[in-house]
Amino acid sequence: MIRDLIQRLVYKTSTFIILIALILTGLSLNLAVGSADNLSASRTSSCNGSPDNVIYCGVPSIASLINKYDNGDSRNTASSIQSIYSYFHISSADIHAMNGSNGEETVTLGKVDKNGNVYGAGGKLVARDAITAGRQNIAGSTAKSASGTTFYVRKTSVSFASNSLDAYIIMLKGRFSFAVLVSCGNPVVATSVVEQTPKPVKVHKSVSTKTTSTGSTTIVNETCSNNINNIDEGGTCSSVSTTQPPPNNVTVSSTPTESSQTPASTLVNTGPGDIIGLFAVTTIAGFIVFRIFLSRKLNS
């Protein structure tokens, strides 16, 4: 009876574990498949029908951007949209790679502000001096034409009514490539911000002493910081000199001498663990010797 009870308990427990695993697997697959849509769904808004829009009603999702780029929208032809994007060197392959087909290209939701700054994931600054384009001639814009489509190029400070706008930020190999404004589909290019990795620094110190003919001793402490890859490249050194008078009743050599300070010898570090181990070894050895001695005594 007890055996049957244990078997039932094991069966029910294993069934419960398998059920939980299947539920977690389903959730993970759903998140993986829907990641691109979830990226954009949170930014879906009502249609922005401004005549300045490169893409009418904007691009509330990446799928919407790709579809309108390929097929046009209700007001603008695909050729017209593609011509404006092409002016900014944004190709069809770049747009289609936004769905995750290119492992080197990543898309995040970020912002482009009125000062020309571009912010990626986590609000990190990824580019500066942003340039965009629209279909209206706003004061401060420059007219351009490509494949029969006229559009107007300008800084974000010219056309942005608000301080910043939501945008899809496209990064290629970790560097800013381009952006697309969510509300209007207008493309954005900017100068990528490249993070400068500080060079490792090697610090070396030296101490020297110099005794003069008068018996005074000068101690020089020098500290140098250099590129660790090239000790002679861009190094800076600073030194502190301390002069000590000669000691009383000491005969001073007439010849100045200079020597390098010899570091003090280092004692072996003996901690409590070493002492305990040494004590145990000596105790065991003494016990063995005592047994041998006692055995010989008894046999004699």
C-alpha positions, 0 to 999 in steps of 0.5 A: 500500500505504501509503495502504491502511494509513493508511485502515485505521488511521483506520477502526479509530481512529474505530471505537474512539472511537465505541465509547468515546463510546457507553459513556460516554453509556450510563453517564451516562444510567444515572446520571441515571435512577437518581439518586433510587434511588441517593440512598436505596439506600445507607440501606436497612436492615431493617424498624423495626417500632416502633409509634411509626412514622408509616410502618411499616418506615420509608421506605428510598427516595423511591419507597417514601415516595411509595407508602406516602403514597399507598396506606398501609402494612401497618398504617396507612391512607394517610389516617392518614399523610396527616393527620399530614403535613398537620398539618405543612403537608406536602402531597401535592404536596410529597411527589410533588415529591421525585422531581424533578418540581419544579425548585425543590425538591431532596432530599438525604440528611442528618441530624436530631439530638437537639438539634433541628439539621438538617444537609443536603448536606455536613453543612451546618446548614440548620435549627434547633429541629426538631419531629417526631411519632409514634404513641406518647405518649412523656413530653414529647409533646403529643397532637394529632388530625386527621381521626380520627388521634391522634398526638403532637408533640414535640421531637427531644430527647424521642423520639430514642434516638440522637444523630442519625437519617438523614433526607431533607432537602427544600430549596425554593429553597435554604431548608429546607422539611421532612424525613422520617426514613428509619427511621420515616417521621416528618415533621420541621419546623424553623426554616430557617437563613438565611445573612446576607450581609455588606454590602460595606464602603467604607473611605475615609481622609483626612489633614489638617494644622493649624498653630497660632499657636505654630507646632506642626503637628497631623496628623490621620489619619482612617479611616472604614468605611461601607456601600458603598451608603450612606456615611452609614449605620452608619459608624464612624471612627477618627482618630490625631492627631500634633503636631509642634513648630515648626521652628527659625528659622521665623517663625510666622503669627499666624493659624492655618491649616488645609489638606488634604494634597496628594498627591505627583505620580506619575511615569510608570512606565517599565519595561524593556519601555518602554525597549526599545521606545523604543530600537527606535523611535529606532534604526529612525528613525535608520537611515531618516534615515541611508539618506536622507542617504546616498542624497542624497550619492551622487546629488549 
